Structures are given as structure tokens and as C-alpha cells.
Amino acid sequence: MASPLLRKPSLVHEGDATIVHQLLAQDTGLEYVGFKMIDLKVKARYEETLTDQECCIVALTGRITVSEGEHHFTGIGTRESVFEKKPTDSVFVSGGKQFLLEAVTNATVALCYAPSLQQLPTRWIKAGDVGVERRGKYQNQRMVHNILPDSDPSASSLLVVEVYTEGGHFSSYPPHKHDQDRLPEESFLEETYYHEVEPHTGFVFQRVYTDNRSLDETMSVEHRDVVLVPAGYHPVGVPDGYTSYYLNVMAGPKRIWKFHNDPDHEWILARQ
Ligand SMILES: O=C[C@H](O)[C@@H](O)[C@H](O)CC(=O)O
């Protein structure tokens, strides 16, 4: 039986838009994080009115125009595939606002949601401003694009990051968790992983588990799957020959990313 944390694409056609994933509170049981993945054919339009959620609109592939109020961000997006491994453009929109997406080319758009705790300006997060970070060593090397990190005050609760992991490597590793609201040691952030694999026939392994193993799910994750991380450690392993991409959405009671490493595996970090 498939894990309840693993969500396969479920296509719903809404006009010229195809909703690949709609994972909101009623779909997931998560309290803070929401996620949608939308495929748009060229010239397709998609409109949404936010209520109490803020949203980071990520131009995952292709080019889109994002309009909100007097803002028109025309033809944003930098890549035809996430595996071009270059940062892309995003737009942050606070709760209570309406936005319109128009596809300039065929496009895939991620809508990343979290509670809107205060009204903040609509902002184009330009690809050139996205921080690129290389993490890890030995077989846990990965590249991180910090789209909306906790150091960026543009959002009130939302955190968004994308991660690339080559074959034979692990990421989100050594295993860490952020499921306790006990700063300064640890923050509580729910998380979603939207995965892509190249070649698309590939799969990666992800385990989500807690210290007491009350939650312990190990999944084979395929291209365009989503994994929900309500709690627990959540490492990802990538088989030889394949490249992993995932987009993370995180949110919780405080917009701080402070994780706690699994003490059984923290020795990994001490290697010279
Ligand atoms: O907690 C954040 C997520 O688990 C990933 O973004 C992870 O940090 C990526 C990584 O460090 O490999």
C-alpha cells in the first residue's frame, strides 16, 4: 500500500490550465503549508484570489506573465527544464490579493502557500537575486537555490527552496528534522517536496521518520511526485545515473529554519 505521505500527480483540467497537484489543508491535513502545481499551455490564463494565505509563484519552467494590482511581471522564467540547473524567477503575493497568470510559452508553475500573517508588498524575486549554495561533501553534495529563505523578509511565514542532487548522493542528509517549536534548538516547519527526476523514468528514495518511529515511511518517489513531511527526519537518496530535483515549501509558527540532526547520524558531519 502506498504511503499516505506520497502524492502522485492527479490531473484536473480547468480551462487551459491543468492542475497537476492541489495539496491544501483539506487534502493533506497540514496546518501551515499548501502547494499547487499547474501546467499551462501557451496563452493559457489562470486566476486566483488569495484569502488568508500568502503565495510564492515559482516559474518552474517556461515563461509567464504575472499580474497583481498595478504589477505586471512580463515574460518571467528562465528555463525550459529545471535540469538546466539555473535559478528561475518567482513572484511573492500577500494574502487578500488576486493574481493572474498568463502563459507566454508552455509553462509549469508552482504555487507555494503559507499563512499570510501580515500584508507585504508584491515582489518579483528575480533569478539573478536567488542565492546559490553548495552543501555537503563526500556523497552528500547538493546544490541549493534559496528562493525565499528565512533571511529574506519578503514573506511573513513562507519559505521556498529548490535542491539538486546528483546520482549516488544523498540530500537532506545527514537526516534532519524541524518538527518541534523549541527555539533556539529547533523550529517547527511543515514541509512539502515536489520531486522531478532526470531521466524522467527514474526514481529516488525518501524516508520520513521520527525518533520513536511512530512515523516511519520509506518511499520510492517518481517524477513529479510530492512527499508530505508533517514531522520527522526526511533524507533523500538518489540512485546512480539519475539527477534529483525537488522544490521545498516550508512554514510553521515561526519563520525560522532551525533543524535538528538525527544524533545517530550526526557523526557524518565530523568527517574531514
Ligand atoms: O529542511 C529543508 C529541506 O529538508 C531541504 O531543503 C534540505 O535542507 C536540503 C538539503 O540540505 O539537502
The ligand as an SDF file (V2000), in Angstrom:
LIG
                    3D

 12 11  0  0  0  0  0  0  0  0999 V2000
   14.7150   21.3650    5.6560 O   0  0  0  0  0  0  0  0  0  0  0  0
   14.8810   21.6600    4.4490 C   0  0  0  0  0  0  0  0  0  0  0  0
   14.7800   20.5790    3.4470 C   0  0  0  0  0  0  0  0  0  0  0  0
   14.8980   19.3470    4.1030 O   0  0  0  0  0  0  0  0  0  0  0  0
   15.7580   20.6720    2.3020 C   0  0  0  0  0  0  0  0  0  0  0  0
   15.7080   21.9670    1.7330 O   0  0  0  0  0  0  0  0  0  0  0  0
   17.1830   20.3490    2.7280 C   0  0  0  0  0  0  0  0  0  0  0  0
   17.6660   21.2900    3.6550 O   0  0  0  0  0  0  0  0  0  0  0  0
   18.0740   20.3510    1.5130 C   0  0  0  0  0  0  0  0  0  0  0  0
   19.4830   19.8840    1.8560 C   0  0  0  0  0  0  0  0  0  0  0  0
   20.1080   20.4920    2.7490 O   0  0  0  0  0  0  0  0  0  0  0  0
   19.9140   18.8870    1.2810 O   0  0  0  0  0  0  0  0  0  0  0  0
  1  2  2  0
  2  3  1  0
  3  4  1  0
  3  5  1  0
  5  6  1  0
  5  7  1  0
  7  8  1  0
  7  9  1  0
  9 10  1  0
 10 11  2  0
 10 12  1  0
M  END
$$$$
